């Protein structure tokens, strides 16, 4: 199956840095993990790859029963799950609070609509409840000093 995922320069740059860190560092420190986990570019790359993954699995296993051969493929990832575990939100809030200054500056530069998009991307590939979404939006707004 042929596919073509398009990436921006910023996405490729972020992915290159992430892979370089993983390849060259014996132990990633929490700051590095947080930096990449909350990066809008890494989040965007993940969303594109996850979407393509789901498309290929749907195509490959369309009308077939799944049999595990080789690496296990989690077909449940094809579903859009809503989060029920509140710890996930707390972890995201913690990561946002630990963002480096450039990360916080990025958030400050987002208008309300872009903050909402960033909030949704933080949860990807999961769907937050409205309450969870509002909690994250409040944290992002506090960084932006807006409501």
Secondary structure, 3 states (H helix, E strand, C coil): CCCCCCCCHHHHHHHHHHHHHHHHCCCCCHHHHHHHHCCHHHHHHHHHHHHHHHHHHHHHCCCCCCCCCCCCCCHHHHCCCECCCHHHHHHHHHHHHCCCHHHHHHHHCCCHHHHHHHHHHHHCCCECCHHHHHHHHHHHHHHHCCC
